Each structure stands twice: as structure tokens, then as C-alpha cells.
């Protein structure tokens, strides 16, 4: 079975992430908030680092319920700074809390985080046709627009490269390489 070349051979967690999650359209607000937080936590690190800490993140951040995370205070920041299961970076931790607050504002105004974020992709996956990972861009016009809009809303750790990784992870940008079995499956499923 041919996969994207970025999938490490012999890494079952990474393989499952590629095969079952990456590039699959996500329209659930809570899961979109989770990916937004995790992509921000990844800044300067490898996705593998975050993937292997994802369950600890889910526990530490109340299942990424933005309503709960938005209410985190100084004691929660201290607790998170001492949690060895996550990346203990104060700026990233406080950004997740601030981002939860801004997400609640967005949902109150827009009705849905999914509708708001998917609008940057025109409501449907932007399907790439890349033969190799070397051809896949690190950002796009859509991720630049998303980044600018999210920054205006007061979100942090949402630069254009982070937003593009977020778009890829959540299926807004379907960038499995054309030789990957998931490319055919996702395009055949209406991607």
C-alpha cells in the first residue's frame, strides 16, 4: 500500500494518523479547536512530538472543549506548566486559552467555527495534485487569508504556515500525494 513519503515506516501511531485522519474533512467545532491548538503547539517542533503527546493534551485541556479552556486561569497555567505530558511552553499554553476565548466569540457571532474556518477553503476541500512531498507548499493564499483573519480576531500561534498545516490536517487542503492510496480514496469520496 503506497502512502505519502512523510509517513515513517514502522510507526503505527503515525501510520494510523495518516491513514485515518490526515486530510479527512473535519466539520466538528470541538475537533477543529483541538487541531488549531495542536498545530500551534507544534510551532518549532515536529508533528510526531505533538502526535505522541495528543492524549495528554486532551486530558490537560479538558478534551479541548473551548468553553472550559476559555475559563482557565493562572492556576491552570501553572498546572499545565508542570505537566510533563505536554509541551511546557507558557506562550503556547496561554495562547490556547486566549484562542478558546476568541473561538467562543467567533461562534457567538458566526454560529459555527466550522463554517467560519471552512469559508477560507470556499466550503470544500482544496485538492492538491502533488506527485511528491517536495511539491507541497508550506502555505497558500487561503492559509494566509485565514491567518490574517484569525490574528485580527485576537488568536495567537496562527501564522500562515501553521494555518496551512491545520488546513491539511482537517481536510481543508487535501494534500496527500497522487501516488498515495488516500489521495484516490478522498478524491473518490468527493474531496
C-alpha positions in Angstrom: 0.0 0.0 0.0 1.5 3.3 -1.1 1.5 6.2 1.4 2.8 9.7 1.4 6.5 9.5 1.8 6.5 11.6 5.0 5.0 8.7 6.9 7.7 6.9 9.0 7.9 3.2 8.2 7.2 1.1 11.3 5.4 3.8 13.3 1.9 2.5 13.9 0.6 5.7 15.5 1.8 7.9 12.7 0.6 5.5 10.1 -2.9 5.4 11.7 -2.9 9.2 11.8 -2.0 9.4 8.1 -4.4 6.6 7.1 -7.5 7.6 9.1 -7.3 11.3 10.0 -4.9 13.5 7.9 -6.7 15.2 5.1 -10.2 13.9 6.1 -12.7 16.9 6.2 -13.5 17.9 9.8 -16.5 20.0 10.5 -16.9 19.4 14.2 -16.1 22.7 16.1 -14.5 20.9 19.1 -12.2 18.9 16.9 -11.3 21.9 14.8 -10.4 23.7 18.0 -8.3 20.8 19.0 -6.4 20.8 15.8 -5.9 24.6 16.0 -4.4 24.2 19.4 -2.2 21.2 18.5 -0.9 22.9 15.3 0.0 26.0 17.4 1.7 23.7 19.9 3.8 22.2 17.1 5.4 25.5 16.1 9.1 24.9 16.0 8.7 21.2 16.8 7.9 18.0 14.8 4.3 16.8 14.4 5.5 13.4 15.7 6.3 15.1 19.1 2.7 16.5 19.3 1.1 13.4 18.0 2.7 11.3 20.7 1.5 13.8 23.3 -2.0 14.3 21.9 -3.8 12.1 24.5 -2.0 14.0 27.3 -3.1 17.3 25.7 -6.7 16.1 25.5 -6.6 15.3 29.2 -4.8 18.5 30.2 -7.0 20.8 28.1 -10.4 19.3 29.1 -10.9 17.4 25.8 -10.4 20.7 24.0 -13.8 22.0 25.0 -13.4 25.7 24.2 -16.0 26.6 26.8 -13.9 25.0 29.5 -10.5 26.1 28.2 -11.6 29.7 27.9 -12.2 29.7 31.7 -8.7 28.5 32.6 -6.9 30.9 34.9 -3.4 31.3 36.5 -3.7 28.1 38.5 -4.4 26.2 35.3 -1.4 27.7 33.6 0.8 26.7 36.5 -0.7 23.2 36.4 0.0 22.9 32.7 3.5 24.3 33.0 4.2 21.3 35.3 2.5 18.7 33.1 5.3 16.5 31.6 2.8 15.1 29.1 2.6 18.3 27.1 5.0 20.9 25.7 5.5 23.2 28.6 5.8 26.5 26.8 4.0 29.3 28.6 3.3 31.3 25.4 1.7 28.3 23.7 -0.3 27.4 26.8 -1.7 30.9 27.3 -2.3 31.1 23.5 -4.6 28.1 23.7 -6.6 29.8 26.5 -6.8 33.1 24.6 -7.7 31.2 21.4 -10.5 29.4 23.2 -11.9 32.8 24.3 -11.7 34.2 20.8 -13.2 31.0 19.4 -16.2 31.4 21.6 -16.6 35.0 20.4 -16.4 33.7 16.8 -19.0 31.1 17.4 -21.3 33.6 19.0 -21.0 35.9 16.0 -20.7 33.4 13.1 -22.8 30.5 14.5 -20.1 27.9 13.9 -16.3 27.7 14.0 -16.5 25.1 11.1 -18.4 27.5 8.8 -16.1 30.3 9.6 -12.9 28.3 9.0 -14.1 26.4 6.0 -15.0 29.7 4.3 -11.3 30.2 3.7 -11.3 27.0 1.6 -14.5 28.0 -0.2 -16.5 25.5 1.8 -14.9 22.4 0.2 -11.5 20.8 0.2 -8.8 22.4 -1.9 -7.4 19.4 -3.6 -3.7 19.4 -4.5 -2.3 17.2 -7.2 1.3 16.8 -6.0 3.4 13.9 -7.2 5.9 14.3 -4.3 6.0 16.0 -0.9 8.7 18.3 -2.2 6.0 20.0 -4.3 3.6 20.6 -1.5 3.7 24.3 -0.4 4.1 25.3 3.3 1.4 27.9 2.9 -1.2 29.1 0.5 -3.3 32.2 -0.3 -6.1 30.5 1.7 -3.9 29.9 4.7 -2.5 33.5 4.5 -6.1 34.8 4.5 -7.0 32.6 7.4 -4.0 33.6 9.4 -4.7 37.3 8.8 -8.3 36.9 9.8 -7.6 34.9 12.9 -4.9 37.3 14.0 -7.4 40.2 13.6 -9.8 38.2 15.9 -7.0 38.0 18.5 -5.9 34.4 18.1 -2.2 33.6 18.5 0.1 30.9 17.0 -1.9 31.1 13.8 0.7 32.1 11.2 0.2 31.2 7.6 2.3 28.0 7.8 0.5 26.9 11.0 -2.8 27.6 9.3 -1.8 25.6 6.2 -0.8 22.6 8.4 -4.1 23.0 10.1 -5.9 23.1 6.8 -4.1 19.9 5.6 -4.8 18.1 8.9 -8.5 18.9 8.8 -9.1 18.2 5.1 -9.5 21.8 4.0 -6.4 21.3 1.9 -6.2 17.7 0.7 -2.5 17.2 0.1 -2.0 13.5 0.0 0.4 12.9 -2.9 -1.1 11.5 -6.0 0.5 8.1 -5.5 -0.9 7.7 -2.0 -3.9 5.4 -1.6 -5.6 8.1 0.5 -5.5 10.5 -2.4 -7.6 8.2 -4.5 -10.0 7.4 -1.6 -10.5 11.0 -0.6 -10.9 12.3 -4.1 -13.3 9.4 -4.9 -15.3 10.4 -1.8 -16.0 13.8 -3.2 -12.9 15.7 -1.9 
